[in-house]
Amino acid sequence: MNVTYILKCSDGTLYTGWTNDIEKRLKAHNEGKGAKYTKSRRPVKLVYFETFETRQEAMKREAAIKRMKKEDKLRLILQKRPLP
């Protein structure tokens, strides 16, 4: 299973990525091993995800979400589930 996800960082910013193991990736982000961007913004919280059959689909969706404005990302998140 390939997952495109959005994390909410401790400073309120959003980070978008993709993985084939969401639990492992979330743990890596919170241990400071996930990405340079999230390393200094821990803890991070998973606020949105979509699943895909292929890696290419997940990566394509990640790129599309990264091009979105923050307001549009927040709308996307709220459509699936409310932010805590």
Backbone as a ProteinNet text record, in pm:
[ID]
protein_1_A
[PRIMARY]
MNVTYILKCSDGTLYTGWTNDIEKRLKAHNEGKGAKYTKSRRPVKLVYFETFETRQEAMKREAAIKRMKKEDKLRLILQKRPLP
[TERTIARY]
84.4	0	88.4	59.8	132.3	43.5	100.9	23.1	82.1	-4.6	30.6	-27.8	51.5	7.8	42.2	-30	-1	19.1	127.1	156	135.7	88.8	85.6	205.9	291.5	412.2	381	470.5	448.9	437.7	493.4	483.9	360.9	273.8	151.1	163.6	284.2	301.1	260.5	243.7	204.6	317.9	334.8	435.8	365.5	393.6	333.5	441.8	410	503.6	430.1	506.5	447.3	535.6	477.2	549.3	475	540.9	471.5	453.8	491.6	471.6	448.4	323.2	290	330.5	312.4	349.8	500.1	578.5	724	769.9	706.9	745.4	711.1	593.3	553.3	649.6	685.5	782.4	916.8	960.6	1087.5	1082.7	971.9	958.4	970.5	903	903.6	1033.7	1117.5	1250.4	1356.5	1314.7	1408.5	1480.8	1432.2	1497.3	1415.4	1302.8	1211.8	1246.6	1265.6	1295.4	1358.7	1441	1503.8	1398.2	1290.3	1186.4	1122.8	1091	1020.7	1114.4	1242.3	1339.3	1333.2	1321.8	1319.8	1177.8	1077.9	938.4	860.1	928.9	865.1	798.8	698.5	642.8	551.9	535.6	443.6	326.3	214.4	93.7	32.5	-4.4	-70.5	-211.3	-242.5	-374.9	-452.7	-386.1	-454.4	-373.5	-443.9	-375.5	-471.1	-413.4	-484.1	-400.7	-465.7	-393.1	-402.5	-297.5	-288.6	-228.9	-261.2	-208	-59.4	-20.8	116.9	192.1	321.9	411.8	396.8	383.5	372.3	247.3	135.5	12.4	30.4	93.1	115.5	207.2	311.7	405.6	340.4	256.4	185.9	91.5	22.2	-70.1	8.3	122.1	207.3	245.2	288	328.4	210.9	92.7	-25.9	-60.5	-53.1	-84.3	19.8	145.8	251.4	233	169.1	144.4	24.6	-53.9	-172.8	-135.2	-219.5	-203	-240.8	-188.9	-216.8	-367	-439.9	-584.5	-653.2	-607.8	-665.7	-630.5	-509.6	-470.1	-556	-580.2	-663.6	-805.7	-858.3	-992.3	-994.2	-889.5	-877.2	-877.3	-799.7	-792	-928.3	-995.4	-1125.2	-1233.1	-1220.4	-1318	-1311.2	-1192.4	-1173.9	-1200.7	-1141.9	-1159.3	-1114.4	-1175.3	-1138	-998.4	-930.8	-801.2	-823.5	-736.9	-749.6	-714.5
-118.4	0	124	215.1	341	452.8	540.2	642.5	780.8	874.1	1015.8	1074.7	1152.8	1199.4	1345.5	1404.7	1540.6	1534.4	1596.3	1606.5	1750.1	1765.8	1898.4	1904.1	2002.5	2017.9	2099.7	2094.3	2163.3	2314.5	2369.1	2514	2551.9	2452.8	2479.1	2466.4	2442.5	2424.9	2283.9	2264.1	2133.9	2077	1945.9	1875.9	1764.2	1752.8	1648.5	1553	1424	1322.6	1198.8	1095.2	967.5	857.3	740.9	626.9	498.8	386.3	258.3	193.2	266.4	219.7	342.4	381.3	506.6	506.4	395.4	391.1	409.3	340.7	351.6	493.9	550.9	685.8	791.7	780.6	874.6	866.9	745.1	726.2	790.4	771.1	829.4	982.4	1040.7	1187	1234.2	1166.3	1208.9	1178.1	1094.3	1067.6	1156.6	1245.6	1335.9	1273.5	1159.8	1088.9	1091.7	1161	1156.1	1248.9	1376.1	1476	1596.3	1668.4	1788.3	1886.1	1900.6	1997.6	1965.4	1840.8	1804.8	1787.2	1772.3	1746.5	1850.9	1976.8	2084.3	2127.9	2055	2094.2	1983	1904.7	1792.9	1839.6	1767.1	1646.7	1682.4	1584.4	1600	1504.9	1539.3	1458.9	1432.7	1309.9	1274.5	1331.5	1415.7	1477.3	1439.4	1374.4	1338.6	1232.7	1139.3	1044.1	988.5	945.8	878	756.2	646.4	525.8	504.7	442.9	418.2	280.4	226.2	95	102.7	209.9	217.3	335.8	321.1	426.1	550.8	530.5	641.7	725.6	660.5	732	816.3	756.6	827.6	946.9	929.9	1038.3	1150	1113.3	1212.5	1294.3	1227.8	1297.8	1386	1337.7	1418.8	1548.7	1538.8	1657.8	1754	1700	1784.5	1857.1	1786.8	1848.7	1955	1927.8	2025.3	2155.4	2148.8	2270	2350.2	2291.8	2359.1	2466.6	2568.3	2669.3	2606.4	2663.9	2609.3	2603.7	2705.3	2708.5	2590.1	2556	2442.7	2310.2	2301.8	2181	2165.4	2275.5	2269.3	2226.8	2275.6	2233.6	2083.8	2035.3	1893	1809.9	1854.3	1784.3	1782	1894.9	1904.9	1823.3	1800	1717.8	1572.9	1525.8	1386.6	1369.7	1459.6	1454.4	1586.2	1630.2	1758.5	1754.3	1866.8	1879.3	1881.1	1816.7	1819.4	1954.9
0	0	0	-87	-98.2	-46.5	32.1	101.4	75.5	39.9	36.1	163.3	235.3	367.2	389.6	485.1	530.5	681	726.5	869.2	914	1035.8	1098.2	1191.3	1168.5	1250	1375.1	1472.2	1599.5	1583.7	1475.6	1451.7	1368.5	1341.3	1267.6	1116.7	1067	922.7	882.6	753.6	700.3	616.3	623.8	544.4	468.2	340.1	257	209.3	213.8	167	120.2	85.5	49	106	126.2	182.4	148.9	173.2	161.2	298.7	405	542.8	631.5	646	714.3	861.5	930.4	1073	1091.1	1010.7	1017.9	982.5	880.9	836.7	941	1001.8	1105.7	1224.5	1261.6	1371.1	1335.1	1211.2	1166.8	1173.3	1128.6	1135.6	1281	1371.3	1511.4	1583.9	1526.3	1582.1	1518.2	1428	1362.2	1245.6	1196.5	1086.4	957.9	958.5	844.6	730.4	759.2	656.5	725	651.6	708.4	759.2	681	717.2	851.7	876.3	1000.1	1119.1	1093.6	1200.5	1311.7	1274.6	1373.9	1410.7	1362	1386	1455.2	1533.8	1604.1	1732.9	1778	1715.6	1599.8	1510.8	1398.8	1419.9	1358.4	1373.9	1237.3	1211.6	1086.3	1087	986.5	980.9	855.3	759.6	635.5	562	497.5	410.9	306.4	195.8	87.8	49.7	15.6	-24.4	-174.9	-230.4	-374.4	-399.3	-513.2	-552.5	-587.8	-654.9	-702.8	-642.3	-641.4	-594.3	-681.4	-811.8	-904.5	-876	-845.6	-813.7	-687.1	-585.8	-459.2	-479.3	-558.1	-583.2	-665.2	-759.6	-840.2	-752.5	-660.9	-570.2	-473.6	-425.1	-337.3	-408	-531.5	-607.7	-624.4	-650	-667.4	-537.5	-425.4	-296.2	-261.9	-289.5	-260.5	-337.8	-453.8	-532.5	-480.8	-391.8	-339.6	-238.7	-228.2	-123.8	9.9	117.2	250.3	278.3	237.3	260.9	193.5	73.6	1.3	68.7	121.9	195.6	320	390.4	510.6	476	365	320.3	291.3	225.6	194.7	322.9	420.6	549.3	617.1	618.6	686.7	617.6	487.5	417.1	463	494.2	537.6	686.7	765	910.2	969.5	1077.3	1137	1199.1	1194	1262	1413	1487.1	1634.9	1691.6
[MASK]
++++++++++++++++++++++++++++++++++++++++++++++++++++++++++++++++++++++++++++++++++++

